[in-house]
């Protein structure tokens, strides 16, 4: 289940910045739990969907020390049901996703998934640094 889900993400947590450096646009850096992340918008345009659900903006790749640590995929709020259905193909999801909430969809040793549901949907794929 975990490995098949990882294959869907196009990027791998832990990969080097150099793999995508010519396809990235630098954004403002952010701090999360005291760690600085360099943020980049992925511009290549070689994929426009995740699980067949279209993005509403380009993915954001967040690097710490040139290592990919977080990925943020954004979706239109109208695709919430479809996204939940597609995630359910990989994960047992018992929560009903509601507007204005944040859900930790699942935590694997390799990565965690979080959904922020506001004016749009942000699917965050990340590994907590130091987590093995």
Secondary structure by P-SEA (a helix, b strand, c coil): caaaaaaacccccccccccccccccccbbbbcccccccccccccccccccccccccccbbbbbccccccbbbbbbcccaaaaaaaaaaacccccccccccccccccccccbbbbbbbccbbbbbbbcccccc
